[in-house]
Amino acid sequence: QVQLEESGGGSVQSGGSLRLSCTASGFKWRAHCMGWFRQASGKERELVGIVDGIGRSVYADSVKNRFFLSYKNANTKYLEMNSLRPEDTAMYFCAAEDGAVCPDSPTNWGPGTQVTVSS
């Protein structure tokens, strides 16, 4: 059974940076689709970035060139977040699919970690 858990969230000032981590149990990171999503209060969940099993990645326009997925580490996956803005405030989730191909919504999800960006 796959279990994911995020860490590294917190409160930062606008313009600051955070690195989120995603660890897995019952699962070994290989050529799997994995990604990061976020959900702000009262909003729908949205894609942050996702990468398939052969390294092709897609980022939301709102985070492109600011956020970066690090996925090659065998044990931990990371989301580097830079130049944070108040509108980045949300619960952030990591997700993984049991395969190389990314579906619209991956099968496995972590419980989330909160990121709050102040002005």
Backbone as CSV, one residue per row, in Angstrom:
resi,resn,N_x,N_y,N_z,CA_x,CA_y,CA_z,C_x,C_y,C_z
1,GLN,0.847,-1.174,0.000,0.000,0.000,0.000,0.893,1.237,0.000
2,VAL,0.602,2.139,-0.897,1.386,3.350,-1.036,0.892,4.404,-0.056
3,GLN,1.825,4.991,0.682,1.526,6.120,1.550,2.525,7.229,1.263
4,LEU,2.024,8.418,1.046,2.850,9.590,0.792,2.666,10.587,1.921
5,GLU,3.719,11.329,2.224,3.635,12.355,3.248,4.491,13.549,2.859
6,GLU,3.886,14.727,2.922,4.583,15.962,2.616,5.132,16.592,3.892
7,SER,6.168,17.395,3.731,6.706,18.185,4.826,7.376,19.422,4.247
8,GLY,7.701,20.360,5.113,8.423,21.546,4.688,7.586,22.795,4.534
9,GLY,6.292,22.688,4.746,5.451,23.862,4.664,5.675,24.790,5.841
10,GLY,5.103,25.968,5.748,5.237,26.953,6.803,4.819,28.317,6.325
11,SER,5.177,29.321,7.101,4.845,30.704,6.789,6.089,31.453,6.347
12,VAL,5.972,32.155,5.239,7.079,32.943,4.711,6.558,34.284,4.231
13,GLN,7.456,35.223,4.095,7.100,36.511,3.534,7.127,36.464,2.019
14,SER,6.375,37.343,1.422,6.376,37.452,-0.027,7.801,37.623,-0.545
15,GLY,8.128,36.873,-1.579,9.465,36.901,-2.138,10.388,35.832,-1.590
16,GLY,9.957,35.151,-0.544,10.766,34.118,0.057,10.676,32.792,-0.671
17,SER,11.354,31.794,-0.111,11.420,30.474,-0.727,11.140,29.386,0.294
18,LEU,10.636,28.275,-0.185,10.445,27.075,0.611,10.746,25.865,-0.248
19,ARG,11.152,24.788,0.392,11.294,23.513,-0.281,10.409,22.489,0.408
20,LEU,9.472,21.955,-0.333,8.609,20.912,0.178,9.191,19.548,-0.160
21,SER,8.989,18.595,0.742,9.474,17.239,0.542,8.305,16.274,0.504
22,CYS,8.477,15.205,-0.239,7.482,14.144,-0.305,8.197,12.814,-0.154
23,THR,7.855,12.080,0.897,8.423,10.763,1.123,7.349,9.711,0.947
24,ALA,7.770,8.512,0.600,6.846,7.429,0.318,7.179,6.191,1.132
25,SER,6.156,5.464,1.505,6.304,4.150,2.101,5.451,3.174,1.305
26,GLY,5.872,1.918,1.293,5.176,0.927,0.486,5.326,1.191,-1.001
27,PHE,6.395,1.861,-1.351,6.576,2.350,-2.709,8.040,2.723,-2.899
28,LYS,8.567,2.416,-4.043,9.914,2.839,-4.412,9.833,3.725,-5.631
29,TRP,10.401,4.901,-5.494,10.412,5.824,-6.620,11.269,5.263,-7.750
30,ARG,10.669,5.091,-8.874,11.381,4.674,-10.081,10.868,5.547,-11.215
31,ALA,10.525,4.947,-12.308,10.021,5.712,-13.448,8.502,5.872,-13.325
32,HIS,8.103,6.554,-12.279,6.688,6.781,-12.012,6.309,8.230,-12.261
33,CYS,5.088,8.413,-12.668,4.526,9.756,-12.689,4.411,10.266,-11.256
34,MET,4.823,11.499,-11.032,4.602,12.126,-9.746,4.410,13.618,-9.944
35,GLY,3.747,14.242,-8.980,3.510,15.660,-9.132,3.095,16.322,-7.843
36,TRP,2.876,17.618,-7.952,2.441,18.442,-6.841,1.198,19.218,-7.238
37,PHE,0.272,19.279,-6.304,-0.963,20.021,-6.478,-1.159,20.927,-5.273
38,ARG,-2.068,21.866,-5.379,-2.375,22.719,-4.247,-3.847,23.075,-4.244
39,GLN,-4.332,23.410,-3.066,-5.716,23.813,-2.916,-5.792,24.941,-1.898
40,ALA,-6.202,26.105,-2.362,-6.396,27.243,-1.490,-7.774,27.162,-0.845
41,SER,-7.931,27.842,0.266,-9.201,27.839,0.973,-10.322,28.312,0.062
42,GLY,-11.361,27.504,-0.044,-12.507,27.851,-0.858,-12.310,27.683,-2.344
43,LYS,-11.183,27.130,-2.749,-10.872,26.970,-4.166,-10.761,25.500,-4.537
44,GLU,-10.809,25.238,-5.833,-10.603,23.894,-6.331,-9.120,23.534,-6.303
45,ARG,-8.850,22.261,-6.181,-7.483,21.782,-6.289,-6.952,22.085,-7.676
46,GLU,-5.698,22.481,-7.758,-5.110,22.799,-9.039,-3.714,22.200,-9.156
47,LEU,-3.327,21.967,-10.371,-1.999,21.439,-10.653,-0.934,22.489,-10.380
48,VAL,0.142,22.078,-9.737,1.339,22.899,-9.613,2.356,22.460,-10.666
49,GLY,2.711,21.199,-10.637,3.624,20.638,-11.619,3.584,19.133,-11.556
50,ILE,3.869,18.494,-12.675,3.830,17.047,-12.733,4.861,16.567,-13.745
51,VAL,5.423,15.406,-13.495,6.424,14.841,-14.387,6.103,13.367,-14.612
52,ASP,6.220,12.917,-15.847,5.940,11.522,-16.139,7.194,10.676,-15.985
53,GLY,7.062,9.399,-16.264,8.138,8.463,-16.003,9.363,8.593,-16.875
54,ILE,9.290,9.374,-17.940,10.459,9.601,-18.775,10.956,11.040,-18.680
55,GLY,10.489,11.764,-17.662,11.043,13.065,-17.368,10.383,14.255,-18.018
56,ARG,9.280,14.045,-18.687,8.564,15.160,-19.287,7.711,15.839,-18.225
57,SER,7.844,17.142,-18.098,7.170,17.868,-17.039,6.244,18.944,-17.572
58,VAL,5.241,19.247,-16.775,4.298,20.313,-17.061,4.103,21.120,-15.788
59,TYR,4.149,22.446,-15.904,3.924,23.334,-14.781,2.742,24.239,-15.071
60,ALA,2.039,24.596,-14.018,1.011,25.606,-14.156,1.656,26.936,-14.545
61,ASP,0.961,27.700,-15.365,1.491,28.994,-15.782,1.803,29.898,-14.594
62,SER,1.008,29.785,-13.548,1.168,30.652,-12.394,2.454,30.398,-11.613
63,VAL,3.056,29.223,-11.779,4.272,28.895,-11.033,5.471,28.667,-11.935
64,LYS,5.273,28.680,-13.223,6.360,28.423,-14.165,7.502,29.411,-13.947
65,ASN,8.699,28.892,-13.917,9.930,29.655,-13.700,10.126,30.090,-12.253
66,ARG,9.216,29.701,-11.374,9.375,29.963,-9.948,9.459,28.674,-9.137
67,PHE,8.667,27.689,-9.514,8.634,26.406,-8.826,9.300,25.337,-9.689
68,PHE,9.983,24.406,-9.025,10.678,23.347,-9.750,10.519,22.024,-9.030
69,LEU,10.193,20.981,-9.795,10.089,19.640,-9.251,11.446,18.956,-9.328
70,SER,11.867,18.380,-8.205,13.047,17.534,-8.173,12.567,16.113,-7.939
71,TYR,12.767,15.248,-8.909,12.142,13.934,-8.884,13.104,12.775,-9.046
72,LYS,14.383,13.045,-9.237,15.331,11.975,-9.512,15.866,11.299,-8.266
73,ASN,15.720,11.927,-7.108,16.144,11.293,-5.867,15.291,10.058,-5.608
74,ALA,15.937,8.957,-5.271,15.239,7.685,-5.117,14.351,7.626,-3.884
75,ASN,14.633,8.456,-2.889,13.936,8.371,-1.616,12.952,9.506,-1.360
76,THR,13.279,10.681,-1.824,12.487,11.868,-1.523,12.320,12.726,-2.760
77,LYS,11.116,13.201,-2.969,10.839,14.140,-4.046,10.634,15.530,-3.454
78,TYR,11.021,16.557,-4.198,10.988,17.919,-3.690,10.244,18.853,-4.619
79,LEU,9.684,19.871,-4.025,9.155,21.003,-4.764,9.863,22.249,-4.264
80,GLU,10.715,22.823,-5.102,11.391,24.071,-4.778,10.489,25.224,-5.176
81,MET,10.209,26.095,-4.236,9.325,27.224,-4.472,10.084,28.511,-4.203
82,ASN,10.138,29.367,-5.193,10.866,30.623,-5.101,9.954,31.794,-5.440
83,SER,10.376,32.971,-5.018,9.616,34.198,-5.297,8.153,34.026,-4.929
84,LEU,7.924,33.527,-3.737,6.569,33.213,-3.304,5.711,34.461,-3.196
85,ARG,4.459,34.292,-3.513,3.478,35.363,-3.500,2.316,34.985,-2.588
86,PRO,1.581,35.971,-2.077,0.436,35.646,-1.230,-0.553,34.704,-1.918
87,GLU,-0.710,34.811,-3.217,-1.629,33.947,-3.927,-1.149,32.501,-4.014
88,ASP,0.082,32.235,-3.592,0.570,30.867,-3.502,0.115,30.179,-2.220
89,THR,-0.499,30.915,-1.328,-0.983,30.346,-0.077,-1.990,29.238,-0.362
90,ALA,-1.713,28.045,0.148,-2.563,26.893,-0.126,-2.046,25.689,0.642
91,MET,-2.855,24.642,0.666,-2.393,23.344,1.094,-1.770,22.662,-0.120
92,TYR,-0.558,22.170,0.049,0.166,21.543,-1.049,0.218,20.035,-0.854
93,PHE,-0.037,19.313,-1.928,-0.107,17.858,-1.904,0.869,17.267,-2.915
94,CYS,1.531,16.196,-2.529,2.253,15.422,-3.517,1.385,14.251,-3.932
95,ALA,1.630,13.764,-5.124,0.832,12.688,-5.673,1.706,11.808,-6.555
96,ALA,1.313,10.544,-6.659,2.064,9.600,-7.470,1.126,8.603,-8.108
97,GLU,1.484,8.189,-9.290,0.763,7.155,-10.003,1.617,5.908,-10.042
98,ASP,0.991,4.760,-10.003,1.722,3.498,-10.072,1.988,3.145,-11.532
99,GLY,2.777,3.992,-12.166,3.116,3.813,-13.563,3.801,5.051,-14.095
100,ALA,4.294,4.958,-15.304,5.049,6.047,-15.904,4.165,7.117,-16.521
101,VAL,2.967,6.750,-16.895,2.068,7.671,-17.566,1.236,8.434,-16.543
102,CYS,1.124,9.742,-16.728,0.363,10.570,-15.806,-1.098,10.671,-16.240
103,PRO,-2.012,10.281,-15.363,-3.430,10.535,-15.633,-3.780,11.959,-15.232
104,ASP,-5.008,12.353,-15.464,-5.430,13.690,-15.058,-5.344,13.860,-13.544
105,SER,-5.639,12.797,-12.810,-5.541,12.812,-11.355,-4.847,11.538,-10.899
106,PRO,-3.633,11.638,-10.349,-2.918,10.441,-9.892,-3.677,9.691,-8.810
107,THR,-3.301,8.448,-8.618,-4.007,7.558,-7.715,-3.680,7.808,-6.251
108,ASN,-2.421,8.105,-5.951,-1.941,8.176,-4.575,-1.639,9.610,-4.161
109,TRP,-2.096,9.952,-2.962,-1.975,11.331,-2.469,-1.481,11.370,-1.035
110,GLY,-0.691,12.405,-0.727,-0.337,12.668,0.647,-1.396,13.513,1.315
111,PRO,-1.291,13.699,2.628,-2.294,14.478,3.358,-2.158,15.988,3.219
112,GLY,-1.030,16.454,2.719,-0.844,17.865,2.470,-0.002,18.565,3.523
113,THR,0.593,19.682,3.123,1.325,20.557,4.028,0.979,21.999,3.680
114,GLN,0.744,22.805,4.694,0.261,24.163,4.486,1.401,25.117,4.188
115,VAL,1.196,25.950,3.182,2.108,27.039,2.855,1.334,28.342,2.951
116,THR,1.847,29.271,3.735,1.211,30.571,3.900,2.224,31.657,3.579
117,VAL,1.877,32.519,2.646,2.766,33.589,2.215,2.134,34.923,2.591
118,SER,2.835,35.703,3.375,2.334,36.992,3.816,2.886,38.114,2.948
119,SER,2.148,39.217,2.908,2.561,40.362,2.104,3.722,41.093,2.747
